[in-house]
Amino acid sequence: MRVMGSETEYGIHAPSAPGANATMMSARVIQAYAQLTRQRAAGGAETRWDYTDEEPLHDARGWTLERNQADPSQLTDQPPVLDAEAVALAYGRQELEQDGEDETGSLLMNMVLGNGARLYVDHAHPEYSSPEVTSPTDAVAWDAAGDVVALSAVRRMATDPQLPPVNLYKNNTDNKSVSYGSHENYLMPRVVPFGDIVRGLTPFFITRQVMCGAGRVGLGQDSSRPGYQISQRADFFEAEVGLETTIRRPIINTRDEPHATADKYRRLHVIIGDANLSQVANYLKFGTTAMVLSLIEAGLAPRIEVHEPVAALQTVSHDTSLTATLRLLDGRRVTALDLQWIYYEAAAKLAQDTGVGDAVDGDGHTHALLERWAATLTDLDSNRTAAASSVEWLAKLSLLDGYRQRDGLEWNDARLGLVDLQWADVRPEKGLYHRMLARGRMDRIVDDETIARAVTEPPSDTRAYFRGRCVSNFSKDVVGASWDSVIFDVPGHGRLQRVPTREPLRGTEALTGGLFARHRDAGSFLAELLGQTPPPPPA
């Protein structure tokens, strides 16, 4: 069991309005989904984000970056702002329909959903941050729920004749030198030395892309060199370790913002992964990383040091044959698959020694994950046709090769770039991934019914359950929420009431489900929760 979650910034494009303000378009996505939640639940099923506990400039290496030295993109502890001029430039009007505004008449650009997730504008992109979960299977389900949220917003916007059609893409680059993130978060004990995390994860992250890369047409940040590569993100990384996420991107990110009890937990913020549509790729991304973290915590991570890690990361991404060798500091030369097998064998031994990987008496997740990890590495080595049903970059490559052979296209043909983009379209009737999934050419981990439930329901075994149920049940009285608190404004109380949620494995359905079932109003709910006298009913 490890608390984990995902963050996805969606690519956004308005074909009929190429000069539209991207931040404004992204805000419109948030508005559109807010309109849907207000239709679905009386009074709404969302609330504002609370920035009080955000600390984006703390560095895990033991210092805090001064605000005047930070890039503006690092200041994620302050809400994005759109002024009237930006609104006018975006759509030629300053008046907004009432159902696209919050109760103060301003644009709602940041909200907490009833499933415990966060939906907001980040760096001119709509971003979905999934609720906290405890298994790779659940990570897949609630990440995929974000794609449904994005699709629902696109559908809603398409019904407004005054708005230009907007398309959203689950990808990581516009292929014109701009990259946007798909991040992962993993909770760890703070006692683990950060240097051990860097040493244990760097070789793994350099090579993890052979299983989890989303594939990309073009080489280099601006795709100026023709070709195809494994990862959408690899060419945008320039450092081994660092605090930044949008400039000088590091393989290991040092942001120390636990969103939990700070002296007990560390939140490992992973920025190097691709945005995956393939469920198996996502499953392996979360599951194998969680297992490697267990190796690091046990002091059993493979002792491997790769020469020039950033260059090695890009070498792996540019080598679709998987035969290129990486130089290790001890003089050995190994392939990316060799390194993944080393990590797999260490993880399998730890799972056997601790019993968590037992098929009958284990933890219910590790055995299946190990089987899938080994099968994927085996197929990548000897049966790439079989691997293409789960490895996203291979599935996309097989599709692109079909176009190339049929039409005699070179890798620098613009039509291949359009196919790459269309792969990631969130609309099932347009997105090429979704078409392959519908035809049974991509493997599944979770079914559509499970994903549909994850769109509206929070996970039951983390604090996300408490957050999501508060938003769904008491939205009129919840004035703000974050990962580690929910803020109520209840009639009859003279001040706001903040309920802290710093322990990620509390606030679960088992602990609070009965409390929600017993109360229909926030006043009596809080009274029992906090052991207070309930406020008098409104006059």
C-alpha positions as CSV (number, residue, x, y, z in Angstrom):
1,M,0.0,0.0,0.0
2,R,1.4,3.4,-1.0
3,V,-0.4,6.6,-1.4
4,M,0.0,8.0,-4.9
5,G,-1.7,10.1,-7.5
6,S,-1.4,11.8,-10.9
7,E,-1.4,15.3,-12.4
8,T,-2.2,15.8,-16.1
9,E,-2.0,19.1,-18.0
10,Y,-4.0,18.7,-21.2
11,G,-2.9,20.2,-24.5
12,I,-5.5,22.7,-25.6
13,H,-6.3,24.0,-29.1
14,A,-9.1,26.1,-30.7
15,P,-8.8,25.4,-34.5
16,S,-11.1,28.3,-35.4
17,A,-9.5,30.8,-33.1
18,P,-5.7,30.4,-33.4
19,G,-5.0,33.6,-31.6
20,A,-7.2,32.9,-28.5
21,N,-5.7,33.3,-25.1
22,A,-4.8,29.9,-23.8
23,T,-5.4,30.7,-20.2
24,M,-8.8,32.0,-21.0
25,M,-9.6,28.9,-23.0
26,S,-8.5,26.8,-20.1
27,A,-10.6,28.7,-17.7
28,R,-13.6,28.1,-20.0
29,V,-12.9,24.3,-19.6
30,I,-13.1,24.7,-15.9
31,Q,-16.3,26.7,-16.2
32,A,-17.9,24.1,-18.5
33,Y,-17.3,21.3,-16.1
34,A,-18.5,23.4,-13.1
35,Q,-21.8,23.9,-15.1
36,L,-22.1,20.2,-15.4
37,T,-21.5,19.5,-11.7
38,R,-24.1,22.1,-10.8
39,Q,-26.7,20.3,-13.0
40,R,-25.7,16.9,-11.6
41,A,-26.0,17.8,-7.9
42,A,-28.2,20.3,-6.1
43,G,-26.1,23.3,-5.2
44,G,-23.1,22.0,-7.0
45,A,-20.4,19.4,-6.5
46,E,-17.3,21.5,-6.4
47,T,-15.6,24.1,-4.3
48,R,-12.7,26.5,-4.4
49,W,-9.1,25.5,-3.8
50,D,-7.4,26.6,-0.6
51,Y,-3.8,27.8,-1.2
52,T,-3.0,28.3,2.5
53,D,-0.7,25.3,2.9
54,E,1.1,25.5,-0.5
55,E,4.9,25.6,-0.2
56,P,6.3,25.2,-3.7
57,L,9.8,26.7,-3.0
58,H,10.9,24.3,-0.3
59,D,13.7,22.1,-1.6
60,A,14.3,18.5,-0.4
61,R,18.0,19.2,-0.2
62,G,17.5,21.4,2.8
63,W,16.7,25.0,1.8
64,T,14.0,27.3,0.5
65,L,14.3,29.3,-2.7
66,E,13.7,33.0,-2.3
67,R,10.6,34.1,-4.1
68,N,12.4,36.9,-5.9
69,Q,14.8,34.2,-7.4
70,A,12.0,31.9,-8.5
71,D,10.7,31.6,-12.0
72,P,7.0,32.7,-12.1
73,S,6.0,29.2,-13.1
74,Q,7.2,27.9,-9.8
75,L,4.8,30.1,-7.7
76,T,2.0,27.6,-7.7
77,D,0.9,28.9,-4.3
78,Q,-1.0,31.8,-5.8
79,P,-4.1,31.5,-8.0
80,P,-4.0,32.4,-11.7
81,V,-5.6,35.7,-12.6
82,L,-7.4,36.8,-15.7
83,D,-8.2,40.5,-16.1
84,A,-11.0,42.0,-18.3
85,E,-8.5,42.7,-21.0
86,A,-7.5,39.0,-21.3
87,V,-11.2,38.1,-21.5
88,A,-11.9,40.6,-24.2
89,L,-8.8,39.5,-26.2
90,A,-9.9,35.9,-26.0
91,Y,-13.4,36.2,-27.2
92,G,-14.1,39.9,-28.1
93,R,-16.4,40.4,-25.1
94,Q,-16.2,41.1,-21.4
95,E,-19.6,39.9,-20.4
96,L,-19.7,36.3,-19.1
97,E,-22.9,34.3,-18.7
98,Q,-23.9,33.9,-15.1
99,D,-23.6,30.2,-14.9
100,G,-20.0,30.5,-15.9
101,E,-19.1,32.5,-12.8
102,D,-18.9,31.7,-9.2
103,E,-20.9,33.4,-6.5
104,T,-18.7,36.5,-6.5
105,G,-19.1,37.0,-10.3
106,S,-15.5,36.1,-11.1
107,L,-14.2,33.3,-13.2
108,L,-13.8,30.0,-11.3
109,M,-10.4,28.7,-12.3
110,N,-9.7,26.2,-9.6
111,M,-12.0,23.7,-8.0
112,V,-12.2,20.5,-5.9
113,L,-14.5,17.8,-7.3
114,G,-16.8,15.4,-5.6
115,N,-14.4,12.5,-6.5
116,G,-11.7,14.2,-4.4
117,A,-9.7,15.5,-7.4
118,R,-8.6,19.0,-8.3
119,L,-9.4,20.7,-11.6
120,Y,-7.8,24.0,-12.4
121,V,-5.8,26.2,-14.8
122,D,-2.1,25.7,-14.6
123,H,0.4,27.3,-17.0
124,A,-2.3,28.1,-19.5
125,H,-3.5,24.5,-19.5
126,P,-6.5,22.8,-17.9
127,E,-5.1,20.4,-15.3
128,Y,-6.7,17.4,-13.5
129,S,-5.0,16.2,-10.3
130,S,-6.4,12.9,-9.3
131,P,-7.4,12.1,-5.7
132,E,-5.0,10.0,-3.5
133,V,-5.2,6.3,-4.1
134,T,-3.3,3.3,-2.6
135,S,-2.8,0.9,-5.6
136,P,-1.7,1.1,-9.2
137,T,-5.1,-0.2,-10.4
138,D,-6.9,2.6,-8.6
139,A,-4.3,5.1,-10.0
140,V,-5.3,4.0,-13.5
141,A,-9.0,4.4,-12.8
142,W,-8.9,7.8,-11.2
143,D,-6.4,9.1,-13.8
144,A,-8.7,7.9,-16.6
145,A,-11.5,9.6,-14.8
146,G,-9.7,12.9,-15.6
147,D,-10.0,12.1,-19.3
148,V,-13.7,11.7,-18.9
149,V,-13.9,15.0,-17.0
150,A,-11.9,16.7,-19.9
151,L,-14.2,15.1,-22.5
152,S,-17.3,16.2,-20.6
153,A,-16.1,19.8,-20.6
154,V,-15.3,19.7,-24.3
155,R,-18.8,18.4,-25.0
156,R,-20.4,21.1,-22.9
157,M,-18.4,23.9,-24.6
158,A,-19.5,22.6,-28.0
159,T,-23.1,23.4,-27.1
160,D,-22.4,27.1,-26.8
161,P,-22.6,28.8,-30.2
162,Q,-20.8,31.8,-28.9
163,L,-17.6,29.9,-28.1
164,P,-15.1,28.5,-30.6
165,P,-14.8,24.7,-30.5
166,V,-12.0,23.6,-28.2
167,N,-10.1,20.3,-28.4
168,L,-8.1,18.8,-25.5
169,Y,-5.2,16.3,-26.0
170,K,-3.6,14.0,-23.4
171,N,-0.1,14.6,-24.6
172,N,3.0,16.5,-23.5
173,T,4.2,18.7,-26.3
174,D,2.9,20.9,-29.2
175,N,6.0,19.8,-31.2
176,K,7.0,23.5,-31.5
177,S,9.4,23.5,-28.5
178,V,6.7,23.7,-25.8
179,S,6.2,20.9,-23.3
180,Y,3.6,20.5,-20.5
181,G,3.6,18.0,-17.7
182,S,2.2,14.7,-16.6
183,H,3.3,14.3,-13.0
184,E,3.1,11.5,-10.4
185,N,3.2,11.8,-6.7
186,Y,4.2,9.1,-4.2
187,L,4.2,9.4,-0.4
188,M,7.3,8.2,1.4
189,P,8.7,8.2,4.9
190,R,10.7,11.4,5.5
191,V,13.5,9.4,7.2
192,V,14.7,8.1,3.9
193,P,17.7,10.2,2.9
194,F,17.1,12.1,-0.3
195,G,20.4,11.1,-1.7
196,D,19.3,7.5,-1.6
197,I,16.2,8.4,-3.6
198,V,18.3,10.1,-6.2
199,R,20.7,7.2,-6.5
200,G,18.0,4.6,-6.6
201,L,15.6,6.3,-9.0
202,T,17.8,7.9,-11.6
203,P,18.7,4.7,-13.6
204,F,15.2,3.5,-13.2
205,F,13.7,6.7,-14.6
206,I,16.1,6.8,-17.5
207,T,14.9,3.4,-18.7
208,R,11.3,3.2,-17.4
209,Q,10.2,4.9,-20.7
210,V,10.7,1.7,-22.6
211,M,7.5,0.4,-20.9
212,C,5.7,3.8,-20.3
213,G,6.7,6.1,-23.1
214,A,3.8,7.6,-25.1
215,G,5.8,7.9,-28.3
216,R,6.4,11.1,-30.3
217,V,7.0,12.1,-33.9
218,G,10.2,14.3,-34.2
219,L,13.5,14.6,-32.4
220,G,14.6,17.6,-30.4
221,Q,12.5,20.0,-28.4
222,D,11.2,21.7,-31.6
223,S,10.9,18.4,-33.5
224,S,13.3,19.9,-36.1
225,R,15.0,16.5,-36.7
226,P,12.9,13.8,-38.4
227,G,12.3,10.6,-36.7
228,Y,10.3,8.9,-34.0
229,Q,11.1,8.4,-30.3
230,I,9.9,6.6,-27.3
231,S,9.1,9.4,-24.9
232,Q,7.3,12.7,-25.3
233,R,9.2,14.3,-22.5
234,A,12.8,13.1,-22.7
235,D,14.1,15.8,-25.0
236,F,12.9,18.5,-22.6
237,F,15.1,17.4,-19.6
238,E,18.3,19.3,-19.0
239,A,19.4,18.5,-15.4
240,E,19.9,15.5,-13.1
241,V,18.4,17.0,-9.9
242,G,16.6,20.3,-9.3
243,L,13.5,22.2,-8.0
244,E,12.2,23.5,-11.4
245,T,9.4,21.8,-13.3
246,T,9.0,24.0,-16.4
247,I,12.6,25.2,-17.0
248,R,15.9,23.3,-16.7
249,R,13.7,20.2,-16.0
250,P,15.5,17.7,-13.8
251,I,15.2,13.9,-13.8
252,I,14.7,14.0,-10.1
253,N,12.5,16.9,-8.8
254,T,13.3,18.2,-5.3
255,R,10.1,20.1,-4.5
256,D,9.5,19.4,-0.8
257,E,5.8,20.0,-0.4
258,P,4.4,17.0,1.5
259,H,0.7,17.9,1.7
260,A,0.7,15.7,4.8
261,T,2.3,15.6,8.2
262,A,5.6,17.2,7.3
263,D,7.9,15.6,9.8
264,K,6.6,12.1,9.0
265,Y,6.1,12.1,5.2
266,R,7.8,13.2,2.0
267,R,5.8,13.6,-1.2
268,L,8.0,12.5,-4.1
269,H,7.0,14.7,-7.0
270,V,7.9,12.9,-10.3
271,I,7.8,15.1,-13.4
272,I,9.6,12.8,-15.9
273,G,6.7,10.6,-17.0
274,D,4.6,10.8,-20.2
275,A,0.9,11.4,-20.2
276,N,-0.4,7.9,-20.9
277,L,-3.7,6.8,-22.5
278,S,-2.7,3.2,-22.4
279,Q,-4.0,1.7,-19.2
280,V,-1.2,-0.9,-19.0
281,A,1.5,1.8,-19.5
282,N,-0.1,3.8,-16.7
283,Y,-0.4,0.7,-14.5
284,L,3.3,-0.1,-15.0
285,K,4.4,3.5,-14.5
286,F,2.7,3.7,-11.1
287,G,3.2,0.2,-9.9
288,T,6.9,-0.3,-10.8
289,T,7.8,3.1,-9.4
290,A,6.1,2.3,-6.1
291,M,8.0,-1.0,-5.9
292,V,11.3,0.7,-6.6
293,L,10.6,3.2,-3.8
294,S,10.1,0.2,-1.5
295,L,13.5,-1.1,-2.6
296,I,15.0,2.3,-1.7
297,E,13.3,2.4,1.7
298,A,14.6,-1.1,2.5
299,G,18.1,-0.1,1.4
300,L,18.0,-2.7,-1.4
301,A,17.9,-0.6,-4.5
302,P,20.3,-1.8,-7.2
303,R,23.7,0.1,-7.0
304,I,23.9,1.5,-10.5
305,E,25.3,4.8,-11.7
306,V,24.8,5.9,-15.3
307,H,27.3,8.1,-17.0
308,E,25.8,11.4,-18.1
309,P,22.2,10.6,-17.1
310,V,20.5,13.4,-19.1
311,A,22.3,12.3,-22.3
312,A,21.4,8.6,-21.5
313,L,17.8,9.5,-21.0
314,Q,17.6,10.9,-24.5
315,T,19.7,8.1,-26.0
316,V,17.1,5.6,-24.7
317,S,14.2,7.7,-26.1
318,H,15.7,8.0,-29.5
319,D,16.4,4.2,-29.8
320,T,13.2,2.4,-30.8
321,S,15.3,-0.7,-31.5
322,L,16.1,-1.0,-27.8
323,T,19.6,-2.1,-28.6
324,A,21.6,1.1,-27.7
325,T,23.9,0.6,-24.7
326,L,24.4,3.0,-21.8
327,R,27.8,3.4,-20.1
328,L,27.8,2.8,-16.4
329,L,30.4,4.4,-14.1
330,D,31.8,1.0,-13.2
331,G,32.7,0.5,-16.9
332,R,29.9,-1.8,-17.9
333,R,27.7,-1.1,-20.9
334,V,24.0,-2.2,-20.7
335,T,20.8,-1.7,-22.6
336,A,17.7,-0.1,-21.1
337,L,16.0,-3.5,-21.0
338,D,19.0,-4.9,-19.1
339,L,18.6,-2.2,-16.4
340,Q,14.9,-2.8,-16.1
341,W,15.5,-6.5,-15.6
342,I,18.0,-5.6,-12.8
343,Y,15.3,-3.6,-11.1
344,Y,12.6,-6.2,-11.7
345,E,14.7,-9.0,-10.1
346,A,15.5,-6.9,-7.1
347,A,11.8,-6.0,-6.6
348,A,10.7,-9.6,-7.1
349,K,13.2,-10.8,-4.5
350,L,12.0,-8.2,-2.0
351,A,8.4,-9.1,-2.6
352,Q,9.2,-12.8,-2.1
353,D,11.2,-12.2,1.1
354,T,8.4,-10.0,2.6
355,G,5.5,-12.1,1.3
356,V,3.7,-9.2,-0.3
357,G,4.1,-10.8,-3.7
358,D,2.5,-14.2,-2.9
359,A,-0.3,-15.0,-5.3
360,V,-2.7,-16.1,-2.5
361,D,-1.5,-14.5,0.8
362,G,0.1,-11.3,-0.6
363,D,-1.1,-7.8,-0.7
364,G,-3.4,-8.3,-3.7
365,H,-1.5,-6.1,-6.0
366,T,2.2,-6.9,-6.1
367,H,2.0,-10.4,-7.7
368,A,0.0,-9.2,-10.6
369,L,2.2,-6.2,-11.1
370,L,5.4,-8.3,-11.1
371,E,3.8,-10.7,-13.7
372,R,2.9,-7.8,-16.0
373,W,6.3,-6.1,-15.5
374,A,8.1,-9.3,-16.5
375,A,5.8,-10.1,-19.4
376,T,6.2,-6.6,-20.8
377,L,10.0,-6.7,-20.7
378,T,10.0,-10.2,-22.3
379,D,7.7,-9.0,-25.1
380,L,9.7,-5.9,-25.7
381,D,12.8,-8.1,-26.2
382,S,11.3,-10.9,-28.3
383,N,7.6,-10.2,-29.3
384,R,7.1,-6.6,-30.1
385,T,3.8,-7.3,-31.8
386,A,2.4,-8.6,-28.5
387,A,3.9,-5.7,-26.6
388,A,2.1,-3.2,-28.8
389,S,-1.2,-3.9,-27.2
390,S,0.0,-2.5,-23.9
391,V,3.1,-0.4,-24.6
392,E,1.8,2.9,-25.9
393,W,4.8,4.1,-28.0
394,L,4.9,0.8,-29.8
395,A,1.1,0.9,-30.5
396,K,1.5,4.4,-31.9
397,L,4.5,3.4,-33.9
398,S,2.7,0.5,-35.5
399,L,-0.1,2.8,-36.6
400,L,2.3,5.4,-38.0
401,D,4.3,2.7,-39.9
402,G,1.1,1.6,-41.5
403,Y,0.6,5.2,-42.9
404,R,4.2,5.4,-43.9
405,Q,4.1,2.2,-45.9
406,R,0.7,2.9,-47.4
407,D,1.5,6.4,-48.6
408,G,5.3,6.3,-48.8
409,L,5.7,9.0,-46.1
410,E,9.1,10.1,-44.6
411,W,9.3,11.0,-40.9
412,N,9.4,14.7,-41.7
413,D,6.0,14.6,-43.4
414,A,3.5,16.9,-41.6
415,R,0.8,14.3,-41.9
416,L,2.5,12.0,-39.4
417,G,2.6,14.8,-36.9
418,L,-1.1,15.2,-37.3
419,V,-1.6,11.5,-36.7
420,D,0.5,11.8,-33.5
421,L,-1.7,14.6,-32.3
422,Q,-4.9,12.8,-33.2
423,W,-3.8,9.8,-31.2
424,A,-4.2,11.9,-28.0
425,D,-7.5,13.6,-28.7
426,V,-9.8,13.0,-25.7
427,R,-12.9,12.6,-28.0
428,P,-13.5,8.9,-28.7
429,E,-14.8,9.5,-32.2
430,K,-11.6,11.4,-33.1
431,G,-8.9,10.0,-30.9
432,L,-6.9,7.2,-32.5
433,Y,-6.0,5.6,-29.2
434,H,-9.7,5.4,-28.3
435,R,-10.5,3.8,-31.7
436,M,-7.9,1.2,-31.1
437,L,-9.2,0.6,-27.6
438,A,-12.7,0.1,-29.0
439,R,-11.4,-2.4,-31.5
440,G,-9.7,-4.5,-28.8
441,R,-6.2,-3.6,-30.0
442,M,-5.2,-2.0,-26.6
443,D,-5.3,-4.0,-23.3
444,R,-7.3,-2.8,-20.3
445,I,-6.7,-2.7,-16.6
446,V,-10.1,-1.3,-15.6
447,D,-13.5,-1.2,-17.4
448,D,-15.6,1.8,-18.4
449,E,-18.0,1.3,-15.5
450,T,-15.2,1.6,-13.0
451,I,-13.9,4.7,-14.7
452,A,-17.4,6.2,-14.7
453,R,-17.7,5.7,-11.0
454,A,-14.3,7.3,-10.4
455,V,-15.6,10.4,-12.1
456,T,-18.1,11.1,-9.4
457,E,-17.0,9.0,-6.4
458,P,-13.8,9.3,-4.3
459,P,-11.5,6.5,-3.4
460,S,-12.7,4.8,-0.2
461,D,-9.4,4.1,1.5
462,T,-7.7,7.6,1.7
463,R,-8.6,11.1,3.0
464,A,-9.9,11.8,-0.5
465,Y,-13.1,10.1,0.6
466,F,-13.6,12.7,3.3
467,R,-12.8,15.6,1.0
468,G,-15.0,14.3,-1.9
469,R,-18.0,13.5,0.3
470,C,-17.8,17.0,2.0
471,V,-17.8,18.6,-1.4
472,S,-20.7,16.4,-2.7
473,N,-22.8,16.5,0.4
474,F,-22.2,20.0,1.8
475,S,-21.1,22.0,-1.2
476,K,-23.0,25.1,-0.1
477,D,-21.1,25.2,3.3
478,V,-17.6,24.2,2.0
479,V,-15.8,27.4,1.0
480,G,-12.4,25.9,0.4
481,A,-10.5,22.7,0.3
482,S,-7.0,21.4,-0.4
483,W,-5.1,18.1,0.0
484,D,-4.7,18.6,3.7
485,S,-7.8,20.5,4.9
486,V,-11.5,21.2,4.2
487,I,-12.9,24.6,5.2
488,F,-16.6,25.1,6.3
489,D,-18.6,28.2,6.7
490,V,-21.7,27.1,8.6
491,P,-24.6,29.4,9.4
492,G,-24.6,30.1,13.2
493,H,-20.9,29.9,13.6
494,G,-19.0,33.2,13.8
495,R,-16.0,32.0,11.9
496,L,-14.7,29.6,9.4
497,Q,-14.0,26.0,10.6
498,R,-10.9,24.3,9.1
499,V,-10.9,20.5,9.4
500,P,-7.3,19.3,8.9
501,T,-6.6,16.1,6.9
502,R,-2.9,15.8,7.2
503,E,-2.9,12.0,7.6
504,P,-3.6,10.6,4.1
505,L,-4.9,7.2,5.4
506,R,-7.5,8.7,7.7
507,G,-10.8,10.2,6.6
508,T,-11.6,6.9,4.8
509,E,-15.0,5.4,4.2
510,A,-14.4,2.9,7.0
511,L,-13.7,5.8,9.5
512,T,-16.2,8.4,8.3
513,G,-18.8,6.7,6.1
514,G,-21.2,6.3,9.0
515,L,-20.8,10.0,9.9
516,F,-21.8,11.1,6.4
517,A,-24.7,8.7,6.5
518,R,-26.1,10.1,9.7
519,H,-26.0,13.8,8.8
520,R,-27.7,15.8,6.0
521,D,-26.5,19.2,7.1
522,A,-23.0,20.5,7.7
523,G,-23.7,21.9,11.2
524,S,-24.6,18.6,12.8
525,F,-22.0,16.8,10.8
526,L,-19.2,19.1,12.1
527,A,-20.7,19.0,15.6
528,E,-20.3,15.2,15.8
529,L,-17.0,15.2,14.0
530,L,-15.4,17.8,16.2
531,G,-17.3,17.1,19.4
532,Q,-19.0,20.5,19.5
533,T,-22.5,21.7,20.3
534,P,-24.4,22.0,17.0
535,P,-25.3,25.5,15.9
536,P,-29.0,26.6,16.2
537,P,-31.1,26.2,13.0
538,P,-31.3,29.3,10.8
539,A,-34.1,31.7,11.7
